[in-house]
Amino acid sequence: GLPVQEVLFESTSAIATVGLTLGITPQLSIVSQILMCLLMIFGRAGSITILLAFTSTHSTLTSKLPTEKIRIG
């Protein structure tokens, strides 16, 4: 029941994390409010960071200690 332009403004503001609002958030359903929160987190963390976190097929590398003996004195 809300105008598309206002909802688009709210969601764009959430992703861009600019802090602007038209005051329609209390009128949104709980699911929409949760989606707005997720959009804010997505915008704060950055799209590339989140995409890499979920699509990375890089296996974890095990590190090894150096085996060279260091002479002292």
C-alpha positions in Angstrom: 0.0 0.0 0.0 3.0 2.3 0.0 4.2 4.3 -3.1 6.9 2.5 -5.0 9.0 5.6 -5.1 9.1 6.0 -1.3 10.0 2.3 -0.8 12.7 2.5 -3.5 14.1 5.6 -1.7 14.2 3.8 1.6 15.9 0.7 0.2 18.5 2.7 -1.7 19.2 4.8 1.4 19.6 1.5 3.4 22.1 0.1 0.9 24.0 3.3 0.6 24.0 3.8 4.4 23.3 7.5 4.1 20.8 7.6 7.0 18.0 9.3 5.2 14.4 8.2 5.6 10.9 9.2 4.7 9.5 7.8 8.0 7.7 4.8 6.4 9.7 2.1 8.2 7.1 1.7 11.0 4.4 1.1 8.3 6.4 -1.8 6.8 5.7 -5.4 7.7 8.1 -7.3 10.0 9.5 -9.2 7.0 10.1 -5.9 5.2 11.8 -4.4 8.2 14.1 -7.4 8.5 14.9 -7.0 4.8 15.7 -3.3 5.4 18.1 -4.4 8.2 19.8 -6.9 5.9 20.2 -4.2 3.3 21.9 -1.9 5.8 24.3 -4.7 6.8 24.9 -5.5 3.1 25.6 -1.8 2.4 27.9 -1.5 5.4 30.0 -4.6 4.8 30.2 -3.9 1.1 28.9 -5.9 -1.8 32.3 -7.3 -2.9 33.1 -8.5 0.6 29.8 -10.3 1.0 29.9 -11.8 -2.5 33.5 -13.1 -1.9 32.5 -14.5 1.4 29.7 -16.6 -0.1 31.2 -17.5 -3.4 34.8 -18.2 -2.5 36.0 -21.7 -3.3 39.4 -21.0 -1.8 40.4 -23.8 0.5 42.0 -23.0 3.8 45.8 -23.2 3.7 47.6 -24.7 6.5 50.7 -22.8 7.5 53.9 -24.4 8.6 56.6 -23.1 10.8 60.0 -22.4 9.3 62.5 -25.2 9.5 65.7 -23.3 9.2 68.0 -23.2 12.2 69.1 -19.7 13.1 72.6 -19.2 14.6 72.9 -16.8 17.4 76.3 -15.7 18.7 
